[in-house]
């Protein structure tokens, strides 16, 4: 399904502007005129640094570079953002590793200017997904036996969010929630072992939440609690930016879909449980002539 059909979270600012008057040790290396930071490339290294940040806080950072030559490095906290080697507008959403303010480090060679600099703390960006129905599958010892969703639908190598069922090794049906921001060396994965058993038209109901600082999921009213199998770095530092990409539903899947929901926000762990709790309400009611009552089929959601 195409991107415009799905919502994507907008930054919600929760802190003030943290780039006002930067701290500069050597004004012959960096010059700040109140709106533009200019590098002289005089062979000396120096920092231009904004106000302190909160370790673990999520920040939206924007700046525009006009580069003539040379390089400078950009960090927030101890988190590396980029080595500036080209002209253009930048936008990042980054988790700060410590309290050190947003910093441009002149390597001694950068000649150019940087303006429209903004550093503000935001609530963590997040999206949530829920899907239920029935599936038919066998245990083929595949890492992705059933692919419920793949976002974007055209690639699984760059930034992505994927939700799938694994039968690899000893697993017969482990629901897996996975995301990759495109730069972190390892992906973020959470898995619930033994979620489902191979069969025909097996009922399923799962939900996931993916954020700048978390990934989690639930199956049939039970959320991950940290005791299940976990692999990779399960503390993300960025939400993959999939705002302009297509989301593939039932990418490699045999069965039915009862409900599919995507939220441009975080439903929380409580929401995961609520969204996947087996319903006690009848999903089908049939009245037969000559009988005294109705027949309720509860097995679809039980």
C-alpha positions as CSV (number, residue, x, y, z in Angstrom):
1,X,0.0,0.0,0.0
2,X,1.3,3.4,-0.9
3,X,2.8,5.8,1.7
4,X,0.1,8.5,1.6
5,X,-2.4,6.0,3.0
6,X,-0.5,5.7,6.2
7,X,0.3,8.3,8.9
8,X,3.8,9.3,9.9
9,X,4.6,11.0,13.3
10,X,5.4,14.7,13.3
11,X,8.1,15.9,15.8
12,X,6.5,17.2,19.0
13,X,8.9,19.7,20.6
14,X,9.3,19.4,24.4
15,X,12.4,21.6,24.9
16,X,13.8,25.0,24.0
17,X,16.2,25.9,21.2
18,X,19.7,24.7,22.3
19,X,21.7,26.5,19.6
20,X,21.6,30.1,20.6
21,X,25.1,31.5,21.2
22,X,27.7,28.7,20.7
23,X,30.8,28.3,22.8
24,X,33.8,28.8,20.6
25,X,37.4,28.5,22.0
26,X,39.2,30.0,19.1
27,X,37.3,32.7,17.1
28,X,39.9,32.6,14.3
29,X,38.8,29.0,13.5
30,X,35.0,29.4,13.9
31,X,33.3,32.7,13.5
32,X,29.7,33.2,14.7
33,X,27.8,36.3,13.7
34,X,24.5,35.5,15.4
35,X,23.1,33.5,12.5
36,X,25.9,31.9,10.6
37,X,28.9,29.8,11.6
38,X,31.9,30.3,9.3
39,X,35.0,28.0,9.1
40,X,38.3,29.5,8.1
41,X,40.2,26.3,7.3
42,X,43.4,27.8,8.9
43,X,44.8,24.4,9.9
44,X,43.7,24.6,13.5
45,X,41.1,22.3,15.1
46,X,38.4,23.7,17.3
47,X,34.8,23.2,18.5
48,X,31.6,25.3,18.2
49,X,29.2,23.9,20.8
50,X,25.6,24.5,21.7
51,X,23.9,24.2,25.1
52,X,24.1,20.9,27.1
53,X,21.6,18.2,26.2
54,X,20.0,15.3,28.2
55,X,21.6,11.9,27.8
56,X,19.1,9.6,26.2
57,X,17.0,12.5,24.9
58,X,15.7,12.6,21.3
59,X,16.7,15.7,19.3
60,X,15.6,17.1,16.0
61,X,18.6,18.8,14.4
62,X,18.6,20.9,11.2
63,X,21.3,23.0,9.5
64,X,22.3,24.2,6.1
65,X,25.9,23.8,4.8
66,X,27.6,26.0,2.1
67,X,30.9,24.2,1.7
68,X,33.9,25.4,-0.3
69,X,36.4,22.8,0.8
70,X,37.6,20.6,3.7
71,X,35.7,18.6,6.3
72,X,34.2,19.1,9.8
73,X,32.6,16.5,12.1
74,X,29.2,16.8,13.7
75,X,28.1,15.3,17.0
76,X,25.5,15.5,19.7
77,X,26.5,14.1,23.1
78,X,29.0,11.5,22.2
79,X,26.9,10.4,19.2
80,X,28.5,10.9,15.9
81,X,26.2,12.3,13.2
82,X,28.2,13.0,10.1
83,X,31.4,14.3,8.5
84,X,30.4,17.3,6.5
85,X,31.9,17.0,3.0
86,X,29.1,18.5,0.9
87,X,26.7,21.4,0.5
88,X,23.1,21.1,1.4
89,X,20.3,21.1,4.0
90,X,20.5,18.5,6.8
91,X,17.8,17.1,9.1
92,X,18.4,14.4,11.7
93,X,16.5,12.9,14.6
94,X,19.1,11.6,17.0
95,X,19.4,10.2,20.6
96,X,22.1,11.9,22.5
97,X,24.7,9.6,24.1
98,X,25.7,12.0,26.9
99,X,25.2,15.6,28.0
100,X,27.7,17.3,25.6
101,X,25.9,19.9,23.5
102,X,25.5,19.8,19.7
103,X,29.0,20.3,18.3
104,X,30.7,21.2,15.0
105,X,34.4,20.2,15.1
106,X,36.6,22.0,12.6
107,X,39.4,19.6,11.6
108,X,41.5,22.5,10.4
109,X,40.5,22.2,6.7
110,X,36.8,23.2,6.5
111,X,36.1,26.3,4.5
112,X,32.5,27.3,4.3
113,X,29.5,28.4,6.3
114,X,26.7,26.8,8.2
115,X,23.4,28.5,9.0
116,X,19.8,27.8,9.9
117,X,21.1,25.7,12.8
118,X,18.4,24.3,15.2
119,X,18.6,21.8,18.0
120,X,15.5,20.9,19.9
121,X,14.4,18.0,22.1
122,X,11.3,16.1,20.9
123,X,9.2,13.2,22.1
124,X,10.5,10.0,20.6
125,X,9.1,9.4,17.1
126,X,7.1,6.1,16.9
127,X,4.7,4.1,14.8
128,X,2.6,1.1,15.9
129,X,1.1,-1.8,13.8
130,X,-1.6,-4.4,14.6
131,X,-2.8,-7.3,12.5
132,X,-5.0,-10.3,13.1
133,X,-6.6,-13.1,11.1
134,X,-5.7,-16.7,10.2
135,X,-2.6,-18.1,8.6
136,X,-1.5,-21.4,7.1
137,X,2.1,-22.4,7.3
138,X,4.6,-25.3,7.8
139,X,7.9,-25.5,9.7
140,X,10.5,-25.2,7.0
141,X,13.2,-23.9,9.4
142,X,13.1,-20.5,7.8
143,X,14.1,-17.3,9.5
144,X,11.1,-15.5,7.9
145,X,8.6,-18.3,7.4
146,X,5.6,-15.9,7.2
147,X,6.1,-12.2,6.4
148,X,3.2,-10.2,7.7
149,X,4.5,-6.8,6.9
150,X,7.6,-5.3,5.1
151,X,8.2,-1.6,5.1
152,X,9.3,-0.5,2.6
153,X,7.9,-3.3,0.5
154,X,10.7,-3.2,-2.1
155,X,13.7,-3.7,0.1
156,X,15.0,-5.4,3.2
157,X,18.6,-4.1,3.1
158,X,18.2,-0.3,3.9
159,X,16.2,1.2,6.7
160,X,13.1,-0.9,7.4
161,X,10.4,-2.2,9.8
162,X,9.5,-5.9,9.4
163,X,7.1,-8.2,11.3
164,X,7.4,-11.9,10.6
165,X,7.2,-15.4,11.9
166,X,10.4,-17.5,12.3
167,X,10.7,-21.3,12.3
168,X,14.5,-21.2,12.2
169,X,16.2,-23.9,14.3
170,X,14.2,-25.0,17.3
171,X,11.5,-22.4,16.6
172,X,8.2,-23.6,15.2
173,X,6.5,-20.2,15.1
174,X,8.3,-17.3,16.8
175,X,6.7,-13.9,16.2
176,X,9.5,-11.4,15.5
177,X,9.5,-7.6,15.5
178,X,12.4,-6.0,13.7
179,X,13.7,-2.5,12.7
180,X,16.8,-1.1,11.2
181,X,17.6,2.6,10.9
182,X,20.1,2.2,8.1
183,X,23.2,3.2,10.0
184,X,23.3,1.2,13.3
185,X,25.7,-1.8,12.9
186,X,23.2,-4.2,14.2
187,X,19.4,-4.4,13.8
188,X,16.9,-4.2,16.6
189,X,14.9,-7.4,17.1
190,X,12.5,-8.7,19.7
191,X,11.1,-12.2,19.4
192,X,8.4,-14.2,21.3
193,X,9.4,-17.9,21.1
194,X,6.6,-20.5,20.6
195,X,4.1,-17.9,19.6
196,X,2.3,-20.2,17.2
197,X,2.2,-23.8,16.0
198,X,2.2,-24.8,12.3
199,X,-1.1,-25.7,10.9
200,X,-4.0,-24.7,8.7
201,X,-5.8,-21.4,9.3
202,X,-4.1,-20.8,12.6
203,X,-5.6,-17.7,14.4
204,X,-3.0,-14.9,15.0
205,X,-3.2,-11.5,16.6
206,X,0.0,-9.5,17.0
207,X,1.0,-5.8,17.5
208,X,4.3,-4.0,17.4
209,X,5.6,-0.6,18.5
210,X,8.7,0.9,16.8
211,X,10.3,4.1,18.1
212,X,13.5,6.2,18.3
213,X,14.4,4.5,21.6
214,X,12.5,1.2,21.6
215,X,11.0,-1.8,19.8
216,X,8.5,-4.1,21.3
217,X,5.6,-6.4,20.4
218,X,2.8,-8.5,21.7
219,X,1.0,-11.7,20.7
220,X,-2.5,-12.7,21.8
221,X,-2.5,-10.3,24.8
222,X,1.1,-11.1,25.9
223,X,3.8,-8.5,25.5
224,X,7.6,-9.0,25.5
225,X,8.9,-8.6,29.1
226,X,12.6,-9.0,28.5
227,X,12.7,-12.7,29.3
228,X,12.2,-13.9,25.7
229,X,14.8,-14.4,23.1
230,X,16.5,-11.1,22.1
231,X,19.1,-10.5,19.5
232,X,21.1,-7.5,18.4
233,X,20.8,-4.0,19.8
234,X,17.4,-3.7,21.3
235,X,17.9,-0.1,22.3
236,X,17.4,1.8,19.0
237,X,18.8,5.3,18.5
238,X,16.6,6.3,15.6
239,X,13.3,5.4,14.0
240,X,13.8,4.4,10.3
241,X,12.4,7.2,8.2
242,X,9.9,5.4,6.0
243,X,7.5,8.3,5.6
244,X,7.7,8.3,1.8
245,X,7.9,4.6,1.2
246,X,5.3,1.9,0.5
247,X,4.2,-0.6,3.2
248,X,3.7,-4.2,1.9
249,X,1.0,-6.1,3.8
250,X,0.9,-10.0,3.7
251,X,4.2,-9.8,1.8
252,X,4.8,-13.6,1.9
253,X,1.7,-15.0,3.5
254,X,-1.1,-17.6,3.1
255,X,-4.3,-17.0,5.0
256,X,-6.7,-14.2,5.9
257,X,-6.6,-10.7,7.4
258,X,-9.3,-9.7,9.8
259,X,-7.9,-6.3,10.8
260,X,-4.9,-4.3,9.9
261,X,-4.2,-1.0,11.8
262,X,-1.3,1.4,11.6
263,X,-0.9,4.2,14.1
264,X,1.3,7.3,13.7
265,X,2.3,7.2,17.3
266,X,3.1,4.9,20.2
267,X,0.3,2.8,21.7
268,X,2.6,1.7,24.6
269,X,3.0,-1.7,26.1
270,X,-0.5,-1.5,27.6
271,X,-1.8,-0.7,24.1
272,X,0.0,-3.7,22.7
273,X,-1.8,-6.0,25.2
274,X,-5.1,-4.3,24.6
275,X,-4.8,-4.5,20.9
276,X,-4.0,-8.2,20.8
277,X,-6.2,-9.5,23.7
278,X,-8.5,-12.3,22.6
279,X,-12.0,-10.9,22.4
280,X,-14.9,-12.5,24.2
281,X,-17.4,-10.8,22.0
282,X,-19.1,-12.9,19.2
283,X,-17.7,-12.2,15.8
284,X,-20.6,-14.0,13.9
285,X,-24.2,-14.4,14.9
286,X,-26.5,-16.7,12.9
287,X,-30.2,-17.4,13.6
288,X,-31.7,-20.6,12.3
289,X,-35.5,-21.1,11.7
290,X,-37.1,-23.6,14.0
291,X,-34.5,-23.2,16.8
292,X,-34.7,-21.4,20.1
293,X,-31.6,-19.4,19.9
294,X,-28.6,-18.3,17.9
295,X,-25.2,-19.8,17.2
296,X,-22.1,-17.8,18.1
297,X,-18.7,-18.6,16.5
298,X,-16.1,-17.5,19.0
299,X,-13.2,-19.5,17.6
300,X,-12.0,-16.8,15.2
301,X,-10.8,-14.6,18.0
302,X,-10.3,-16.9,20.9
